[in-house]
Amino acid sequence: MSSDKFDKARISADGASGSEKAAPPPKYEDAFPTAPEDPTTQIGLGQLEQAREAKRHIGVVSATFLIVNRVIGTGIFATPGAILALSGSVGLSLFIWVAGMLIAAAGTAVYLEFGTAIPKNGGEKNYLEYVFRKPKFLTTSLYTGYVVLLGWASGNSVIFGEYILHAANVEVNRWNQRGIGLACITAAFLIHGTALKWGIRLQNLLGAIKVIIILIIVVAGWVALAGHLKLPEDQKPHNFTNAFEGTTGSAYGVVTALYNVIWSYIGYSNANYALSETKNPIRTLKIAAPMAIGVISVLYMFVNIAYFAAVPKEEILAARRLVAASLFRNVFGGTAERALSVFVALSAFGNVLSVIFSQGRLVQELGREGVLPFSRLWASNKPFNAPLAGLFEHWAVSVIIMLAPPPGDAYDFILNLISYPLAIVNTFVAAGLLHLYLNRKAWNWNPPITATMPVVIFFMLSNIYLVAAPFVPPENGQNIYKTLPYWIHCVVGFGIIAAGGVYWLVWAVILPKIGNYELVRETSVDEIDGWESSIFVKRPLAASASS
């Protein structure tokens, strides 16, 4: 069944709702006014379906690795030191990882339900548009600021540079680290923009390497637990003795540590962004998402145990983002440390490939909806049958965010700046699904997968906490930043989303009133891939009234 037919069968509210009091909401495709143009007149219906199906090249394995590559980046290698510093103890640190795992599992269930109900490219953009339709275009505009102005790929590009320099035994400074990071993200942009199939194959290969590295770390932990460390007896770690010693209960410390864990899990919805390019998307997502997150969650807990088994607490705090390198050195020796650091860098590169793959398609989807200026440019797959313009936009923003922060705070600022707006978006995604549950008959909401109301409520409340708690001032010098104020990522995060609101006010409210026109969407079909793209035209109100 095609995704369009599925939408009409599963989530259309045009039929009898069982409620006489409330009028049923309009169909998903009616969220925007559409000019009466039949796109199938441009190419035959058979050719159109053939072109669309030819674009579906993502199977279960590729969808699983899309998630694995997005989730396993640098977080599990680079954040445990910060989490330990913020929590104060090994025991609380492990509990925070469990809490983050539960939030990620709940998020996976929520996005799995939405993804199987609306199996199209775009991810949460589709879900927010479906539920929050008034004022017209506001939801899409707010989400546009979130997508266009955040450089998701920048953080892992920075860590790629740090681990490459560490492996080369070169002192890390601000510019050599970011210079290598720039080369990393540029390579990812060029690969996905000009050689789509090879980019996916490389992602799958690097995804396999990531899992191998994780397994090596897990085995290293078992070796360490058996006492086989290349350390003097008096320097061996005893982190599981008095595991809660030093625990801090500050709200700022716990929530910032949770952000680090959530950063390590970001990507559980990654396959949702490419469902229009996925073979049998509903079945594929039902298999790929739970399998990927389930395996990753188990491995993450084993990796944390391995760190604490092989690296003394003081060394973890001092190593910060290089804690994985410390483990390699303590278990395998200095030569292995440098060699395995290269593989951690490759893991970061795989993550950058996965991030720019999905974010480029979000920009493209906004172009297809006609929301962005020059929408035809962003919506196009020319000339390489890939969203080159959308990929370039994300590359440009990521480079700016990567180069702008002061030395020492770059990675932490990027991490929190990405995680904070995501918590805002996830709050509304969960609230939207809760609204559908409470009005299931009116919306005719019967998707193939149901997250269940307790899971949705838990996910929503968790994200509300993540949005509110960072405004509580840190205690005892716990500010994660060296030079920036503790609240900077919160203010910038709200500002990025608010920028979309300003764009909506100008584009959809003020300019139409001044120009006495309304925005009307016209559709066309790309002759390469058979996808519909949209462009808004300014229709004079007088002409609209008479038509």
N, C-alpha and C positions, 0 to 999 in steps of 0.2 A: 504494500500500500504506500502510495507516495505521501510525502510529508503534508502537502496541501490537503489531500483527501483525509488524512488522519486528523488534521486540525479541525476540519468541518465535522467529522464524525465524533470526535472526542470532546472538543472544547467550544464548539459553537453554542451560542445561547439563543439562537433564533427560534428554536423549537419550543414546545410547551415546557414551562419551567416548573409547573406544579405550584406556582405562587400567583395569586390574583392581585396582590397589593403592589408588588414591585415589577416594573417593566424590565424585561431581560436585557442584559448589557449587549452591545453590538459585538459582532464577530471581530476576531483579532485583526483581520485584514482591513476592517473598516475604521481602525484607529486614526487613519489619515484620510482626508478627502481625496478621491482618485478621479482623474479625468477619464471620461468614457472612451478609453482607447483599448483595443484588443491587441495584446502583444503577439498573439499567435498569427496575426496577419503578416508579420515580418518574416517568419520562417514557419514551415509546416509543423503541425503538432507532433508528428512522429519524429521529425528532426530535432524538435525542441526537447522531447523526452530523452532522445538518444544522446544529445549533447549534455543534458543534466546527469544522466547515468554515467556517461564517460568521465565526468568530473569526480565521481565517487570512487576514490582510490584508497580510502582508509578503512582497513579491516580491524578485527579484534586486537591483533598483535600491535598494529600501529597506533590504535586508540589507547591501548594500555601503556605503550611507551610514550605517547603524548603526555599522559598523566605522570608517569614515572619521571620523565625528563623534566617536567615542569616542577614537580614536588622536590625531587632529589636534586638540588643544585649545590649551594654552598652552605645552606642553613645548618644542616646536621654536622658539617665540618667546622663551621665558623662561629656558631652562636652558643655552644655549651659553656664557654668561659664567661660570657656576659650573663647568661641565665644563672650560673652559680654565684657570680658576684652580686646579682640583684636579689637572689633568694637567701643567700647567706650560708646555706648548708646543702650537703649532698642529698639528704632525704627530701627536703622541700623541692629541690631542683627536679628530682625524679617525679614527684607528685605533680609538678607544673607540666612536665612532659605528658603525663597521663591525662591531665585536664585538657591540654591542647589536642591530644589525640581524640578525645571524646567530642570536642567541638568540631574537629575536622570530619569525624565520622558522621555527626549530625548534619554538617554542611553537605557532605557527599549525598546523604539521603534526600535532602531538600532539593539539591540540584539534579539528582537523578529523577525525581518526580517531575520537575519542570521540564527537563530535557526530553523525557519520553513523551510528554504531553505536547511539546512544541519542538519537534526535531529539526531545527533550522540553525544555520550559522547565526551567531550573535550572543549566545549565552544569556546572562542576566539582563541584557538590554531588552530582549524579547519578553522576559518574564515581568519586568517592571512596567513595560508598555502595556502588556495585556491587562494588568490589574489597575494601575494608576493612570487613568486616561484623561482626567480633567485637572487643571486647565489643559487644553489641547496643546500638545508638543512640549509641555514643561518637563515631563519625565525624561523624554529623549534628550532634551537640551541639557538638563542637569547631568545626565549620564555621559553626555558628550564631553563636558569639562573633565570628568573623571577619567575617561579613556584617552582623550587627546593630550592632556597636560601631565600625565604621570609617565615617568620613564622606568617601566618595570624591569627592563633588562640591564639597567645601569649597575645595580648592586652586585650582581654576580659577575659582571664584567670587571669590576674593581677587584673582587676576590680572585678572579682568574689571573690578573696581573700580579697580585701579592704572592700567590702560590708558585707561579712561574719564576718569579724573582727569587723566592726562597729556595726553589729547586736548583737554580743556577748559582746559589750562594752569593747573590748580589744584594747589597743593602737597599731596602725599600725606601723610596722617598715619594713625595706627592706626585711628581711628574712621570717618573719611569713606570710607576704602578698604573697610573691612569692612561699613559701612552699605550701600554700593552692592552689595557682594557678597551681602549678605542679600537685597536686592531682586532680584538676579539669580536666586538659587536658589529664592526664593519664587515668582517668576514661572514658573520651570520646573516646580515642583511643581503649581501651579494649572493650567497648560496641559495637562500629561500626566494630571492627576487628573480633569479635567472635560471635556476635548475631545481624546480620544485620536487620532482621525484627523488633526485639525488640528495636533496636536503632532508627529506623524510627518511631515506635509507641511512644517512649519517646520524640522524637523531636516534634511530633504532639501535645502531651500533654503539653510540655513546651511552644510550640507556642501558645496554647490556654491560658496558664497562663500569657504569655507576653501581649496578647491582653487585658486580664482582668486587669492587672496592669496599662496598659495605660489608660483604661477606668476609673479606680479608680482615677488616676491623673487628668483626664479631669473633672470628677465630683468634685474632690477637688478644682479645679480651679473655677468652678461655685460657690461652697460654699464660696470660698475666695472673689470672685467678689461681693457676696451678703453681705460681711462684717463679716462673721462668722469665725474669726481667734482666736486662743488661744494666742493672743499677746495684750499687752497694746495698747491703742488707739494711743499713740504717736509713737509706733514702727511699726504700720501697713504700708505696702508698698503703695507707690503712684507712681508706675513705669510708668503708662500711662499718667501722667502729665509731660509735657515737655519731651516727649519720646525720642527726638533726642539730648537732652542735653549731652554734652561730646563726641559727635561723632568724630571719627578720620577717616581721609580719606587716610591713608597710604596704599600703594599697598601691603606691606608685611602683615599688619594687616588684610586687607580684604581677601587676598588670603589664609592666614593661617586659618582664620575663616572659609572660604569656605571649606578648607580641613577637618575641624572638622565636617561640615555639610555633606560633601560627605562621610566621614567615617561612619556617621550615616545612610547613604543610601546604602553603599556598600552591594551588594547581589542581586540587581535587575536581574542579569544574572545567579543567582545560579541554577535555574532549567535547564539551558542550559548544565550544566556539566554532567547531568545524563539522557540525552534524550534517550540513548540506553536502559535504564532501565525503561522508561516511557511508559505506555499504550497509544496508539494512540497519539504519541508525538506532532504532529502538532496541533491537536485540544486542547490537554491539555495545551500546552504552550500559545496558543492564549487566553485561558480563565484565566489561573493562573497568568501570569505575570502582565497584566494590572489591574486585580482585586486586587492583593496583593499590588502593588505600589500605586494604587489610594487610597485604604483605609489607608495605612500607611501614605501617604502624608497629608491627612486630619487630622489624629490623631496627627501627629507630630506638626502641627500648633496649635492645641488645647492644646497640652501638653506645648508648649512654653508659650502660653498665661496663662496657669495655673501656671507655675513657676513665672512669673512676677506678677501675681495677689496675690500669697501667700507668696512670699519671697522678702524682701527688696533687692534692688540692691547691697548694701554693703555686705549683707549676701551671696548673690549668688557669688560674687567675692571671698569672704573668703572661702566658702564651696567648690568651684572648682568642683571636681568630685562627691561630695556628695550632690548636689543640690536637688536631688529627696528626700533624707533623710530629708533635711531641710523643704521641702514642707510637708512631712508626719508629722513632729513634729509640724509645725505651724498650721496645720489644724486638726489633729487627736490626738496629744499629743505624749509624749515620748515613751510609750509602743507600740503604733501603728507604730511609726517610726522604732523601732527595728524589729518588725514583718514584716513590709512591705519591709524592707531592705533585708530580707531573700529572698523574692520573686524577688527583683531586681537581687540578686545573681543567682537565678534560671534562670532568663532571660539570664544572661550572660552565664550560663552553656548550655542553649539551643542553643545559638549562637555558642559556641565552638563546640558543637555536629554537627551543620550544616556546619561550616567552615571545620572541619576536614573531614567530609563526602565528600564534593566537592573537596577539595584539594588533598585528597588521590586518588580520581579518575582521577585527572589531571596527577598526577605522574604515575598512572597506564596506562593512555592513551599514555604518552611519552614512557613508556615501551613497549606498544603494537606497537608503531611506530618503535621501535628498535633504538631509539636515545640514551637512557641511557645505560651506561655499565651494564652488567648483566640484559639485558632486559627481559629475561624469568622470572626472579625473580619479577621484578616490574609489569609485565603484568599479573601475576598469580592471581587467585582467591582462591587458596588453602591456608589452609585446610578448611576454614569455609565459602567458597563461598562468600568471601568479599576481597577487595584489602588490605590485611593485611600489605604487604610490603610498599605500597604507603602511607598508614596511618601512619606507623612507621616512614617513612622518614619525613613527615610533623611534627609529634610529636617531633622528635629529633631536627629539626631546630627551632621549636617554643620554645622549652625548652632553647636552647642556647640564642636566642634573648631575651627571658624573663629574664634570669639571668644576661646577660652581661651589660646592660646600668647602669649608676650610679644612686643612689637614687634620687628621685624627678623628673628625666627626663625620666624614663622608659616608662610610658604610652604615653606621648607626642611624644617621639622618635618613638615608635612602630607605633602609629597612622599615623604620617607623612611618615614614611618609607614604610608603606603599600600603602598609598594614592598616593604618588608621582609616583612610577613606574606604578601604575594603570592608571594615567593620560597619561603617555607616551604610554602605550598599547592602551588605548581608542582613542588616536589621530590617531594611525595607523589603528585601526579597522574602525573608521569613514572615514578616507581617502580611505581605501580600498572599502568601500561601495559607496563612492562618485565616485570612479573610475568605479565601475560596472554600476552606473547610467549613466555616460557619455559614456559608451561603452556597453550599454544594449544589442544591437543586436549581437555584436561580441561574447559576453559571454552568450547569450541566458538566460539572468537573468530575470526570471519571478516568484518570490516566492509568496506564498499565502498572505503574509502581506508586505506592503510597508511603510517604515518610512516616506517617502517623502524627497525631496532634501533640503528644508529649515530646517527641523529638523536635518538632518545629518550634514549640514553645521554649524548649531548652536552648536551641540554636539562637532564637531571637533574644532571650534574656542574656545569654552569654555575650552577644554582640553589643547589646545596650550597655552592659558593664564595661566592655572594652572601649566604648565611645566615651563614657562618663568618667571613669576612674583616672585617666591620665591628667585630668585637670587638678587632682589632689597633689599639692606640693610634695616633693620628695623629702625624705628624712635622712639625716646623718650623711649628707653629701652623696646621696644615691643618684644624683642626676647622671643619666647615661651619657650626656654630652660633656665635653671638656670646655668648650667656649660658648655653645649655644644655650639659650634658655630651655628649660625642660618642656615647655608647652609648645615649642616652635612647630613640631610636626602636626599637632592638633589644629593650630590656627591655619597653617598652610593647607592642610587637608580640607578643612571647611572652605577655605578660600578657593581651592581648585574646583570644588563642586559648585560653589556660589558663582564662579565665573560662567558656568553653564547657564545659571539662572539669569545673569546679566545678558548673555547672548540671546536667550529666549525673549527677554523683555524687549530688546532692540529688534530682533529679527521677526518675531511672531506677533508682537503687540504694537510697539510704537511705529515702526516703519509702515506696516499695513494701514494703520489709522491715518498717518500723515499722507500716504500715497493713495488712500481710498481704494485699496485692493484687498483681496484675500489670497492666501497661499493655497494653491491647488497642485496636487501631485500628478504628474504624468509618468507613465511607465513605458519602458522599452525592453527589448531582450538582447542580451549580448550574443552576437553570432558565434563567439568562440565557445562559451560554456553553457549557453541556454538559460542563464540566470536573469531574472528580472532586475532592472535597476530603475531608480526613481529620480526625478528631478522636479523641484517645486517651481511653478511658474506663477507670476503675479497676474491674477485675473481681476480686472476692474469690477467693482461691486455692482455697477449698473448692468454690465454685460452678464454677470453671474445671475442677477435677479431675473433677467429676461430670458435666460437659457432654460 
